[in-house]
Amino acid sequence: MTLSERAAAAGLSRDWEDADGRPQRVADEVLEAILACLDTTAPEVPFLSADAGRAIELPDGLGGDAELLLDNGNRLALTIAADGTLPPVERVGYHRLHAGGREYTLAVAPRRCALPKRGWGVAVQVPSLRAGTDSAFGDAGALVEAAAAFARVGAQALAISPTHALFPADPTRFSPYSPSTRLFHNVLLADPALIGVPLPPARATALIDWPQAARERIAQLRAAFELASEGALSAARAYRRQRGAALEAHARFDALHAALGGHGWQDWPAAYHDPNGEAVIRFAAEHEREVAFYAFLQWLGDLGLATAQRTAKERMATGIVADLAVGMDAGGSHAWSARDELLTGLTVGAPPDPLGPDGQNWGITALDPFALQRTGFRAFIETLRVALAHAGGIRIDHALGLERLWVIPAGADASEGAYLRMPGAHLRRIVAIEAHRAEAVVIAEDLGTVPPGFRDTLATRCMLGMRVLPFERDEEGGFVPPAEWDEAAVAMTGTHDTPMLAGWWKERDIDWAEQLGRSGADRARRATERAALWQAMGKPGEPPAAPPVDAMIAHVASAPCPLAIVPLEDLLALEEQPNLPGTIDEHPNWRRRMDAPTPALLARRDVARRIALLNAERHA
């Protein structure tokens, strides 16, 4: 096979179009480097997927009789039609099909995901929250308090930042979108007050000092572990047994990382690279108390999320909306314990575009599409189940990753990558199955440049896209009226990566761009945009100098989308955004905090006025 044929067989796009529609071609050496990282071995048990109530397409050449073993134990005798299809199956789930002398896994998905009740929600960064008893950063206790407060004022959803496991032994890595694994929780967010062991008061600051705060929190959690009641310890042991080998491996990883240090497992002595090796087994036996501590923290973190969702659902229709990151750190727990499931040797990002002329390398890896098919998509299913265990919805970051990923060989520039096709139809159906089981809504982040038809594909399955005020423009640069916004989406004033309403109006993003020496900062253009938005909102005269935050929130809330989500920062008319893409420490990413507990924030006159606007618009 030629290089182009090998690439095509592996799902790599040699030719692609950039954001300006210009044709691009991947260099031979880049294709070779990526292919060297891919194992395209076919699965022993092929995976099929179908929609409930629709004929099931089978691989070519199958005919005759077939037997379907449903996930409830019932058996169905079926006959393959002349066109190579099986009769429709109504039961949603994962079944076993025997046909043509082979066994297949058959995933049957609901044709549409559930839609949320019309209403509004708020988006929060969990560490930014304050509670009545303050600590150095927001945790599960602050989230529970926030859930109750927002529910009381009429919110139907509470979208939260990712709570995936990070690196408790290396608190300099605090981005929620670069987790150690998505299969477990960020233990720093665990709140021992939920088991009757309150944390001591900590000095609150406007910006979180993660290294210091994390060290203090781990010490406090160790003390809580020692003080925990037998009832709590028994529940933690039961959770450890339930999560089995996966939790055992993750707890061992955290214990090893605390003992051995390093950026990740690749920096450890070679004897510890094998999670099932003699050195690791001996370490776990000799440090069982330490491993048990990290397993206990996972139970405590899980308890916190469960409590938050239970509190939210007392009054909210949806409750917590979990956030699913694109992938995981190659030096983390998942890569150490199950590296054959990941794109080892590759990172993911984005090709060059106007917003990132050099491309983007997110420094994380992702699930390998070939490994997924060889294992019946086990890792993806488990990831979704963890995310949805205590949530009424899920937001899938960079949902285009369900279709294709921009993969970059280790050590290469972000521009030296290629698009790798993902098994999108299977992945979307699995998302629909797991959301159906959890009775959850699905939000698919579809911002930026996406292939033609991608948003229609999401809409057909009722996976809601995101329509964000600054991006809803017409061809002339004017603002599209919310009445014309896509109903198959959530309406949003902004995200954690975009300027806040007040910040956009007052050009704080341009201030930051100039401070960082970035080109393209245009104050004259912003003045034109302010006037265009003022006009789009139906306001007379010249736009005011003060940010019209109330009007902008009401404007977005009037959209026909089933759910409108407003970041807490916009409810408070704050100017600074939680994260500034393309920066590491030049901007205080993921460090900003609220200045009061959530109930006190919502009691402020201006905030209460904006909440009243949301309730009026969304319940009209």
Buried (B, 14 or more C-beta within 10 A) or exposed (E): EEEBEBBBEBBBBBEBEEBEEEEBEBEEEBBEBBBEBBEBEEBEBBBBBBBBEBBBEBEEEBEEEBEBBBBEEEEBEBEBEEEBBBBEBEEBBBBBBBBBEEEBBBBBBBBBBBBBBBBBBBBBBBBBBBBEBBBBBBBBBBBBBBBBBBBEBBBBBBBBBBBBBBBBBBBEBBBBBBBBBBBBBBBBBBBBBBBEBBBEEBEBEEEBBBEBBBBBBBEBBBBBBEEBEEEBBEBBBEBBEEBEEBBBBBBBBBBBBBEBEBBBBEEBEEEBBEBEEEBBEEBBEEBEEBBBBBBBBBBBBBBBBBBBBBBBBEBBBBBBBBBBBBBBBBBBBBBBBBBEBBBBBBBBBBBBBEEBEEBBBBBBBBBBBBBBBBBBBEBBBBBBEBBBEBBBBBBBBBBBBBBBBBBBBEEBEBBBBBBBBBBBBBBBBBBBBBBBBBEBBBBBBBBEBBEEEBBEBBBEBBBBBBBBBBBBEEEEEBBBBBEEBBEBBBBBBBBBBBBBBBBBBBBBBBBBBEEEEEEEBEEEEBEEBBEBBBBBBEBEEEBEEEBBBBBBBBBBBBBBBBBBBBBBBBBBBBBBBBBBEBEEEEBBBBBBBBEBBBBBBBEEEEBBEBBEBBBEBBEE
